[in-house]
Amino acid sequence: MTDAMLVLARENQAHAGAVNVEFLKGYIEAISLPEHSVDVVISNPVVNWSPHKDAVFAETFRILRPGGRMAIAGVVIRDPQPGASEMPASLRHDLALWSGCSLQVGEYRQKLYGAGFENLTIAEMHTYTLRDLGFSTSDGRDASLAVLVVSAFVRAHKPAYGSFPPQHRNGRGSCTAIAS
């Protein structure tokens, strides 16, 4: 967040009378909050722009209290259906210029489960066309590939105490996130 964005966010917070909300300036891969300190993490598409998704998800897991939850609004790439065309690397690169480092649904699942999250849901909200993405089919792009790009809500929960996977237990009844 820029300083101007923080000012606007705090003005909106005051206008809404929200007293249990805090905005921090920093890096999403290294959040300046203690372990187990928040109940909910909400993110706009800023997660898409980080090339270090494992670190983002490990940090989110670290700061959430047991039983906490996260919600991300962002752009994801559908996993291709069996027999369907994979998204060419050139189009995925062009999409990176448009949407950041978007993950395929399967990659999202793997990374969030790998960070220790459970109860993962990815709800598609909007399917993009090549035109939406600023591309055309006149340069030989396959229009059917555009349906692989969707905006989505990604939600997951941190397990409650006692249900952490063994690789996330630190022996003191709390959780240690491991970045891979």
C-alpha positions as CSV (number, residue, x, y, z in Angstrom):
1,M,0.0,0.0,0.0
2,T,1.2,3.5,-0.8
3,D,1.0,6.2,1.8
4,A,-2.0,7.7,-0.1
5,M,-3.8,4.4,-0.1
6,L,-3.2,4.1,3.7
7,V,-4.6,7.6,4.2
8,L,-7.7,6.7,2.2
9,A,-8.1,3.4,3.9
10,R,-8.0,5.0,7.3
11,E,-10.5,7.7,6.3
12,N,-12.9,5.0,5.1
13,Q,-12.3,3.1,8.4
14,A,-13.2,6.2,10.4
15,H,-16.2,6.9,8.2
16,A,-17.4,3.3,8.7
17,G,-16.7,3.5,12.5
18,A,-14.6,0.3,12.2
19,V,-12.6,0.1,15.4
20,N,-11.3,-3.5,15.1
21,V,-9.4,-2.9,11.8
22,E,-5.8,-2.2,11.3
23,F,-3.9,-1.3,8.1
24,L,-0.1,-1.9,7.9
25,K,2.5,-0.8,5.5
26,G,5.0,-3.4,4.7
27,Y,5.7,-6.5,2.6
28,I,3.2,-9.3,2.3
29,E,6.0,-11.8,2.5
30,A,7.2,-10.5,5.9
31,I,4.2,-9.2,7.9
32,S,5.2,-7.1,10.9
33,L,2.8,-8.9,13.3
34,P,3.4,-11.5,16.0
35,E,2.6,-15.2,15.6
36,H,-1.1,-16.0,16.2
37,S,-2.2,-12.4,16.4
38,V,-5.1,-12.0,14.0
39,D,-8.4,-13.7,13.4
40,V,-8.9,-12.9,9.7
41,V,-6.7,-11.9,6.8
42,I,-8.4,-10.4,3.8
43,S,-6.4,-9.5,0.7
44,N,-7.2,-8.0,-2.7
45,P,-5.2,-9.1,-5.7
46,V,-1.9,-8.0,-4.2
47,V,-1.2,-11.7,-3.6
48,N,-1.1,-12.1,-7.4
49,W,1.8,-9.6,-7.7
50,S,4.1,-11.5,-5.3
51,P,6.4,-13.9,-7.0
52,H,6.9,-15.6,-3.6
53,K,3.5,-17.2,-2.9
54,D,5.0,-19.8,-0.6
55,A,6.3,-17.0,1.7
56,V,3.0,-15.1,1.5
57,F,0.9,-18.2,2.5
58,A,3.4,-19.1,5.3
59,E,3.3,-15.6,6.7
60,T,-0.5,-15.6,6.6
61,F,-0.6,-18.9,8.4
62,R,1.9,-17.7,10.9
63,I,0.0,-14.6,12.0
64,L,-3.4,-16.2,12.1
65,R,-4.7,-17.5,15.4
66,P,-5.7,-21.2,15.4
67,G,-9.1,-21.5,13.8
68,G,-8.4,-18.2,11.9
69,R,-9.4,-17.7,8.3
70,M,-8.1,-16.0,5.2
71,A,-9.9,-14.7,2.1
72,I,-8.2,-13.5,-1.1
73,A,-9.8,-11.9,-4.1
74,G,-7.7,-12.4,-7.2
75,V,-7.2,-13.8,-10.6
76,V,-6.6,-17.5,-11.0
77,I,-6.0,-19.7,-14.0
78,R,-8.2,-22.7,-14.3
79,D,-6.6,-26.1,-14.5
80,P,-7.0,-27.4,-18.1
81,Q,-9.6,-30.1,-18.5
82,P,-8.3,-33.5,-19.7
83,G,-7.6,-33.4,-23.4
84,A,-7.9,-29.5,-23.5
85,S,-5.1,-27.2,-24.5
86,E,-2.6,-26.1,-21.9
87,M,-2.1,-22.3,-21.7
88,P,1.0,-21.6,-23.8
89,A,3.9,-20.1,-21.8
90,S,3.8,-17.0,-24.1
91,L,0.2,-16.3,-23.2
92,R,0.8,-17.0,-19.5
93,H,3.7,-14.5,-19.7
94,D,1.5,-11.9,-21.3
95,L,-1.1,-12.5,-18.6
96,A,1.6,-12.0,-16.0
97,L,1.9,-8.4,-17.3
98,W,-1.9,-8.0,-16.9
99,S,-2.6,-9.9,-13.7
100,G,0.7,-10.4,-11.9
101,C,1.9,-13.9,-11.1
102,S,-1.4,-15.7,-11.2
103,L,-1.5,-19.3,-10.1
104,Q,-3.4,-22.2,-11.6
105,V,-6.1,-23.6,-9.3
106,G,-4.1,-26.7,-8.6
107,E,-1.0,-24.6,-7.7
108,Y,-3.1,-22.5,-5.3
109,R,-4.4,-25.7,-3.6
110,Q,-0.9,-27.2,-3.3
111,K,0.6,-24.1,-1.9
112,L,-2.2,-23.4,0.7
113,Y,-2.4,-27.0,1.8
114,G,1.5,-27.0,2.0
115,A,1.4,-24.0,4.3
116,G,-0.9,-25.9,6.6
117,F,-4.3,-24.5,5.6
118,E,-7.5,-26.6,5.5
119,N,-11.1,-26.2,4.2
120,L,-9.9,-24.5,1.0
121,T,-12.5,-23.2,-1.4
122,I,-12.0,-21.4,-4.7
123,A,-15.2,-19.7,-5.9
124,E,-15.1,-18.4,-9.5
125,M,-16.7,-15.0,-9.9
126,H,-16.0,-13.9,-13.4
127,T,-14.6,-15.5,-16.6
128,Y,-12.4,-13.3,-18.7
129,T,-12.4,-13.2,-22.5
130,L,-9.4,-12.4,-24.6
131,R,-10.9,-9.0,-25.2
132,D,-11.3,-8.4,-21.5
133,L,-7.6,-9.2,-21.2
134,G,-6.6,-6.8,-24.0
135,F,-5.7,-9.5,-26.5
136,S,-7.2,-10.5,-29.8
137,T,-7.4,-13.7,-31.8
138,S,-6.0,-11.9,-34.9
139,D,-2.5,-12.7,-33.8
140,G,-3.2,-16.5,-33.8
141,R,-4.2,-16.8,-30.1
142,D,-6.7,-19.5,-29.4
143,A,-9.9,-17.8,-28.0
144,S,-10.8,-20.9,-26.0
145,L,-7.8,-20.3,-23.8
146,A,-9.3,-17.1,-22.4
147,V,-11.9,-19.1,-20.4
148,L,-9.0,-20.4,-18.3
149,V,-8.6,-17.0,-16.7
150,V,-11.1,-16.2,-13.9
151,S,-11.5,-13.8,-11.0
152,A,-12.1,-15.8,-7.8
153,F,-12.5,-15.7,-4.0
154,V,-10.0,-18.0,-2.4
155,R,-10.8,-19.0,1.2
156,A,-9.1,-21.2,3.7
157,H,-8.8,-21.9,7.5
158,K,-6.0,-22.4,9.9
159,P,-6.7,-25.5,11.9
160,A,-7.6,-25.2,15.5
161,Y,-5.1,-26.3,18.2
162,G,-4.6,-30.0,18.3
163,S,-5.2,-30.5,14.6
164,F,-2.0,-29.1,13.1
165,P,-0.3,-31.4,10.7
166,P,2.9,-32.8,12.3
167,Q,5.2,-30.7,10.1
168,H,3.7,-27.5,11.6
169,R,3.9,-28.4,15.3
170,N,6.7,-26.9,17.3
171,G,6.2,-29.0,20.4
172,R,4.8,-26.1,22.5
173,G,1.2,-26.4,21.5
174,S,1.5,-23.7,18.9
175,C,2.3,-23.7,15.2
176,T,5.4,-22.8,13.3
177,A,4.9,-22.0,9.6
178,I,7.5,-23.4,7.2
179,A,8.2,-21.6,3.9
180,S,9.2,-24.0,1.2
